[in-house]
Amino acid sequence: MKILREVGITVLIAVAVFALLRLTVQSYTVIMSSMEPNFQDGECIMVNKVCYRSSGPQRGDVVIFDPPFDSEYPFIKRVIGLPGETVEIEDGKVSINGTPLEEDEYIAAQPNYTMSAQEIPENEYFVLGDNRNSSNDSHNGWTVPWDNIIGKAWFTYWPPSKLGIVKHYSYPELYGAGEQEMVVSHSFGVQLE
């Protein structure tokens, strides 16, 4: 009888841990090449599903989301524009409220298209693939509602050669010194007084 009780308790603990993990993290496989060179087709990543419950994504975050149109699969893209901002793409540069972003560190190539200035609606995000010239993203006229965002890419676990934490970028050219400190502290969950 004692053994049955111990086995039952062990099973209940395992089920509780599994349910908790399922609610907080989830595995996804990258499909296609829209996020090259940072994510390749077939890579497996873990996604943090609870990080945006109290606040929205930050610029530079890699997010998994359901696109605002019918799609068999969720998308993976980088957050570029935040609600209320104006985004423009011209001469191979993405600009936020008139300030060009420095993106050479992580994109495959500068965009070879133009997009006139577009204001991002409230509670929506402007996202782009790192492979700018081969990505179905917000430059095609759609943005992502906050409710459609599944979570933030956390770490890559397959293939083993790519094992590691997903790098998210910040854009110091958009912030003054005090604002940059606040952005950095927000990324780590620290609240400044």
C-alpha positions in Angstrom: 0.0 0.0 0.0 2.8 2.4 0.9 4.5 1.7 -2.5 1.2 2.5 -4.4 0.9 5.8 -2.5 4.6 6.8 -3.3 4.1 5.9 -7.0 0.8 7.9 -7.0 2.5 10.9 -5.5 5.4 10.6 -7.9 3.0 10.5 -10.9 1.1 13.5 -9.6 4.3 15.5 -9.2 5.4 14.5 -12.7 2.0 15.6 -14.2 2.1 18.9 -12.3 5.7 19.6 -13.5 4.7 18.7 -17.1 1.6 21.0 -16.9 3.6 23.9 -15.5 6.3 23.5 -18.2 3.7 23.3 -20.9 2.1 26.5 -19.8 5.4 28.4 -19.5 7.7 27.1 -22.3 7.2 25.4 -25.6 9.3 24.0 -28.4 9.1 25.3 -32.0 10.9 24.3 -35.2 12.0 27.1 -37.5 10.5 26.7 -41.0 11.8 28.5 -44.1 14.7 31.0 -44.3 13.1 34.3 -43.2 15.3 34.7 -40.1 18.7 33.8 -41.7 21.5 34.2 -40.8 20.4 33.9 -37.1 18.0 31.0 -37.5 18.1 28.2 -40.1 15.4 26.0 -41.5 15.0 23.0 -39.1 16.5 24.6 -36.0 14.5 23.9 -32.8 14.0 26.6 -30.2 12.4 26.9 -26.8 10.0 29.8 -26.4 9.2 31.6 -23.1 5.4 31.9 -23.1 4.9 34.0 -19.9 7.4 36.9 -20.4 4.8 39.1 -22.1 2.0 38.7 -19.6 2.6 42.0 -17.8 4.3 44.0 -20.5 4.7 43.9 -24.3 7.7 42.9 -26.4 10.7 45.2 -26.6 12.4 46.3 -29.8 14.9 43.7 -30.9 13.1 40.7 -29.3 12.7 37.6 -31.5 9.0 36.6 -31.1 6.8 33.6 -32.1 3.3 34.7 -33.1 0.2 33.7 -35.0 0.1 36.0 -38.0 -3.0 38.2 -38.5 -4.1 36.1 -41.4 -4.7 32.3 -42.0 -1.5 30.3 -41.7 -0.8 26.7 -40.9 2.2 27.6 -38.8 3.2 30.4 -36.3 5.8 32.9 -37.5 9.2 33.9 -36.1 10.3 37.5 -36.6 12.1 40.3 -34.8 10.2 43.2 -33.2 11.3 46.4 -34.9 8.5 48.9 -34.2 6.4 49.5 -31.1 2.8 50.7 -30.8 2.4 54.4 -31.8 5.8 54.6 -33.6 6.3 55.4 -37.2 8.3 53.0 -39.4 9.7 53.8 -42.8 12.0 51.8 -45.1 14.0 53.7 -47.6 17.5 53.4 -49.3 18.2 50.1 -47.5 17.5 51.5 -44.0 14.7 50.9 -41.6 13.8 54.1 -39.6 11.8 54.5 -36.4 10.3 58.0 -36.0 12.9 59.3 -38.5 16.0 57.7 -36.9 17.7 55.0 -39.0 18.5 51.7 -37.2 22.0 50.2 -37.2 21.2 46.6 -38.2 24.3 45.3 -40.0 25.2 43.1 -37.1 22.3 40.7 -37.5 20.5 41.0 -40.9 21.4 38.9 -44.0 21.3 42.0 -46.3 19.8 45.5 -46.3 16.2 45.6 -47.6 16.0 46.1 -51.4 12.5 47.5 -51.1 10.8 50.7 -50.0 8.0 51.2 -47.6 6.4 54.6 -47.0 6.0 55.9 -43.4 3.5 53.8 -41.5 2.2 54.5 -38.0 1.9 51.3 -35.9 -1.6 50.9 -34.3 -2.0 50.8 -30.5 -1.3 47.3 -29.0 0.3 46.1 -32.3 4.0 45.5 -33.3 5.9 45.9 -36.5 8.0 42.8 -37.2 10.7 42.0 -39.8 12.6 38.8 -40.7 16.4 39.1 -40.4 16.5 37.9 -44.0 14.8 41.1 -45.1 14.6 40.3 -48.8 13.1 36.9 -48.3 10.5 37.4 -45.6 6.7 37.7 -45.3 6.6 40.4 -42.6 5.2 43.8 -41.7 6.7 45.5 -44.7 3.8 43.7 -46.6 1.2 45.9 -44.8 0.3 44.0 -41.7 1.3 44.3 -38.0 1.0 41.8 -35.1 -1.6 42.4 -32.3 -0.2 41.8 -28.8 -2.8 39.0 -28.3 -1.3 37.1 -31.2 2.2 36.9 -29.7 2.9 33.4 -28.3 6.2 34.2 -26.7 9.9 35.2 -26.8 12.5 33.0 -28.4 14.6 31.8 -25.5 17.3 29.3 -26.6 18.2 27.1 -29.5 18.6 23.4 -28.7 18.9 21.7 -32.1 21.2 21.1 -33.8 23.7 20.8 -31.0 26.2 23.1 -32.9 23.7 25.9 -32.4 23.0 25.3 -28.7 22.7 28.6 -26.9 20.7 31.5 -25.7 18.9 33.5 -28.5 20.5 36.9 -28.9 18.1 39.9 -28.8 19.3 43.3 -29.9 18.8 46.8 -28.5 19.1 50.0 -30.5 21.1 52.7 -28.6 20.7 55.1 -31.5 17.0 55.5 -30.5 17.6 56.3 -26.8 19.3 58.9 -24.6 21.6 57.6 -21.9 18.9 57.5 -19.2 16.4 55.8 -21.5 19.0 53.1 -22.5 19.6 52.2 -18.8 15.8 51.7 -18.4 15.6 49.5 -21.5 18.5 47.3 -20.3 17.1 47.0 -16.8 13.6 46.1 -18.2 15.2 43.3 -20.3 16.5 41.7 -17.1 13.3 42.3 -15.1 14.8 44.9 -12.8 12.7 47.9 -11.9 14.4 51.3 -11.6 13.2 53.8 -9.1 
